[in-house]
Amino acid sequence: MEKVNLNPNVTPTAAIVAAKPVKVGGYKVKIVPILLTILLVCSLVYGSYLFMKNDTTQPPVQEPETETETEAETDVDDENVNVTPVDTPVPEPPKEREFVYDFIINHEHASYMGIQLGDILVDDERVSDSVVVHQEADRGGTKKEYVYDEDGDQTMAMYTQLQPKGLKFMTVTLKRFTRPVKFTLTFARPMFAPGWIIKENDVVIYEETSNRGRNAGPAPVMYDYMLPFEGEPKKTVSPT
């Protein structure tokens, strides 16, 4: 079969000559492998150059600030800020107040004898130094100090004479930070308990519409007198 030359510019003889090794000195050297090797080396060198160039042009990575550095910067900023002090109002401490309570007969008790009163408490506590009984006891050797002694209902201030309507029987003076809530009085029997008017600093705050009745028991008996809240109107109470 006849061979066809596809490249008219290169003769088969020339292609054979290019592929043949060239003799350099005493050695035969093939030119094509050498050229390929040179091109490969050049491409590797150029690629390494591009890679190093890109690596050096990237911005440096900023490391996060440590807590110590942040606190130091904060301290410096705080020192440089011009802070205007604010005057904070200081609340005044509570002041001790004086409360004066007058116990006035509004309705006479039901017994033929006078009052028999044994004890007085303010918010369930004795305040003996603050109680003044204006009428001296006159029955069976008793005395008015029995109203606020330490024996409570074991001793009684007893009266032969009656206590008429309008009589200011006793006064309780208190110096304290809070207003009292109640008074508690102990009588020998219900028949000895009158109906009271209680004044606070000369203002009527508590008024009973009757006495405690004619019962002989229980003996003794205790009654609570609950005061209205401060600012509220007078409290009117029907005991029986």
Sequence and secondary structure as in RCSB ss.txt:
>XXXX:A:sequence
MEKVNLNPNVTPTAAIVAAKPVKVGGYKVKIVPILLTILLVCSLVYGSYLFMKNDTTQPPVQEPETETETEAETD
VDDENVNVTPVDTPVPEPPKEREFVYDFIINHEHASYMGIQLGDILVDDERVSDSVVVHQEADRGGTKKEYVYDE
DGDQTMAMYTQLQPKGLKFMTVTLKRFTRPVKFTLTFARPMFAPGWIIKENDVVIYEETSNRGRNAGPAPVMYDY
MLPFEGEPKKTVSPT
>XXXX:A:secstr
     S TTS HHHHHHHHS EEETTEEE HHHHHHHHHHHHHHHHHHHHHHHHHHHS        HHHHHHHHH
HHHHHS               EEEEEEEEEEE  SSSS  EEEEEEETTEE GGGEEESS   STT  GGGGGST
TGGGS EE SS   TT EEEEEEEEESS   EEEEEESSGGG  EEEEEETTEEEEEESS   S   SSSEEEEE
E   TTS  EEE   
